[in-house]
Amino acid sequence: MRFIVTSLSLLLSSAAYAANGVEQLHQFLEGSKTAKASFTQSVISKSGKEGQKASGSMIFQRPGKFRWTYEKPYNQLIVGDGSKLWSYDKELNQVVIKPMSQALGSSPAALLAGDNALEKNFDLKDGGENGGLAWLDATPKNNEAGFERVRIGFKGGLPQAMEVKDNFGQTTVLQFVGFERNVSVTAETFRFVPPKGADVIGEGANP
């Protein structure tokens, strides 16, 4: 009996991970309150030329809180605290503030860190399988979103890659490593205080 139960569990698990990209996205969102991963990023021009690569880490708490850290080749921090989006460039010592409703909504980040009502802001469709990943294509319904399409590749129920094509024909390619779900986070993770002497611009710069 134990063997039968174990085999059934394995079959159900395999069936879940064999789901297409859209199904795996919904499964991921329904089962993930928080998550973290490391990433590498590259930008490919319209002509197909690959630009400078970057790397870093990210962590999020749904809905709407995330911390995105670029470590190489430059140091930049992007923090969404649920109401404001803070972008800090260490080299320039500059902080840019935007309202989260404006910054998240139809952005690529909303696909992972937003709420479950994705169909309000995106048209989702199965993107087939490629490179061992199950892909989904997401097209923003808002014409002013700033990008044409996002593709996310899943394997084993976890995001492994993301491709964002902007309105200028450039494609930003992200590869995730060590994705972990439902990790422990603290409120301080998503709190940002501008460094002393930093140039702070944008909405809410002078509360």
C-alpha positions in Angstrom: 0.0 0.0 0.0 2.8 2.4 0.9 4.4 1.8 -2.5 1.1 2.5 -4.3 0.6 5.7 -2.4 4.2 6.8 -3.1 3.9 6.0 -6.8 0.6 7.9 -7.0 2.2 10.9 -5.3 5.0 10.8 -7.8 2.6 10.6 -10.7 0.6 13.6 -9.5 3.7 15.6 -8.9 5.0 14.8 -12.4 1.6 15.7 -13.9 1.7 19.1 -12.2 5.2 19.8 -13.5 4.2 18.6 -17.0 1.7 21.5 -17.1 2.1 24.1 -19.8 3.6 27.5 -19.0 0.4 29.3 -18.1 -0.7 26.5 -15.8 2.7 26.5 -14.1 2.6 30.3 -13.6 -0.8 30.0 -11.9 0.4 27.1 -9.8 3.5 29.0 -8.8 1.5 32.1 -7.8 -1.1 30.1 -5.8 1.7 28.3 -3.9 4.2 31.1 -3.4 3.8 33.9 -0.9 7.5 34.8 -1.0 10.5 33.7 -3.2 14.1 34.5 -3.8 16.7 33.7 -6.5 19.9 34.9 -8.0 19.9 36.0 -11.7 22.1 36.9 -14.6 20.8 39.5 -17.2 21.8 40.4 -20.7 20.3 42.8 -23.2 20.1 41.8 -26.9 19.7 44.6 -29.4 17.2 44.6 -32.3 20.0 43.5 -34.6 20.7 40.5 -32.3 23.9 41.9 -30.8 24.3 41.0 -27.1 25.2 43.9 -24.8 26.7 44.1 -21.3 25.8 41.4 -18.8 24.7 42.0 -15.3 24.0 39.8 -12.2 22.4 40.1 -8.8 19.7 38.7 -6.6 16.0 39.3 -6.0 13.4 38.5 -3.3 9.7 39.3 -3.3 6.6 39.0 -1.1 3.3 39.0 -2.9 1.5 41.1 -3.5 3.6 44.0 -4.6 6.7 43.9 -2.4 10.2 43.1 -3.8 13.9 43.9 -3.6 15.9 43.7 -6.8 19.7 44.1 -6.4 22.2 44.5 -9.2 25.7 43.6 -8.0 27.8 43.4 -11.2 29.0 45.3 -13.2 27.3 48.2 -11.3 25.6 48.6 -8.0 21.9 49.4 -8.2 19.0 48.7 -5.9 15.2 48.6 -6.7 12.8 48.3 -3.8 9.0 48.1 -4.0 7.5 48.6 -0.5 3.9 48.1 -1.5 3.2 51.8 -2.0 6.3 53.3 -3.5 9.1 52.1 -5.9 12.6 53.2 -4.9 15.4 53.0 -7.4 18.9 53.7 -6.0 22.0 54.2 -8.1 25.0 54.0 -5.8 27.5 55.5 -8.3 25.3 58.5 -9.0 24.1 58.6 -5.3 20.6 59.2 -6.7 17.2 57.9 -5.6 14.2 57.9 -7.9 10.7 57.4 -6.4 7.6 56.3 -8.3 4.1 55.2 -7.0 3.8 51.4 -7.0 0.4 51.6 -8.8 2.2 53.2 -11.8 5.3 51.1 -11.6 3.9 47.6 -11.0 0.5 47.3 -12.7 1.4 46.0 -16.2 5.1 45.6 -15.6 7.0 42.3 -16.0 7.5 42.3 -12.2 3.7 42.0 -11.8 3.8 38.6 -13.3 5.8 37.2 -10.3 5.3 39.7 -7.5 1.8 41.0 -8.2 -1.5 39.6 -7.3 -3.4 36.7 -8.9 -5.6 38.8 -11.1 -3.1 38.7 -14.0 -5.8 38.6 -16.8 -6.8 42.1 -15.8 -3.5 43.5 -17.1 -2.2 40.8 -19.4 -3.2 38.5 -22.2 -1.7 35.1 -21.3 -1.1 32.2 -23.7 0.9 29.0 -23.8 4.3 29.5 -25.4 5.1 25.9 -26.0 8.3 24.1 -25.0 11.8 25.1 -25.8 15.2 24.3 -24.3 13.6 22.0 -21.7 11.3 24.8 -20.4 7.6 25.3 -20.6 7.0 28.9 -21.8 4.2 31.3 -21.5 3.7 34.6 -23.4 2.3 37.6 -21.7 1.2 40.7 -23.6 0.2 43.8 -21.6 -3.3 45.2 -22.3 -2.1 48.7 -21.5 -0.5 50.2 -24.6 1.7 52.4 -22.4 3.3 49.6 -20.5 6.7 50.2 -22.2 7.2 46.7 -23.5 5.6 44.5 -26.1 5.8 41.1 -24.6 7.2 39.0 -21.7 8.1 35.3 -21.9 8.6 33.2 -18.8 10.1 29.7 -18.9 9.2 27.2 -16.2 10.7 23.9 -15.1 9.6 21.8 -12.2 7.0 24.4 -11.2 9.6 27.2 -10.8 10.6 30.1 -13.1 13.9 29.5 -14.8 14.1 32.3 -17.4 12.3 35.5 -18.4 12.6 37.4 -21.7 11.2 41.0 -22.0 10.9 42.6 -25.4 10.6 46.4 -25.2 9.0 48.8 -27.6 12.4 49.5 -29.3 13.0 45.9 -30.3 15.5 45.2 -27.5 15.1 42.0 -25.5 16.2 41.7 -21.9 17.0 38.1 -21.0 17.1 36.9 -17.4 18.2 33.5 -16.1 17.3 32.6 -12.6 19.4 30.3 -10.4 18.5 28.8 -7.0 14.9 29.8 -7.0 13.3 29.2 -3.5 9.7 29.6 -2.6 8.1 30.7 0.7 11.4 31.8 2.3 11.4 33.8 5.5 11.5 37.6 5.1 11.3 40.6 7.4 9.6 43.9 7.0 13.0 45.5 6.8 13.7 43.7 3.6 11.3 45.9 1.7 12.0 49.2 3.5 14.3 51.7 1.9 15.7 54.9 3.5 17.7 57.2 1.1 21.3 57.4 2.1 22.4 60.7 3.6 23.3 63.2 0.9 21.6 61.3 -1.9 19.7 63.3 -4.6 16.1 62.2 -4.2 13.7 62.9 -7.1 10.2 61.9 -8.0 6.8 61.7 -6.4 7.1 61.7 -2.6 10.6 63.0 -2.6 9.7 65.7 -0.1 7.0 64.2 2.2 
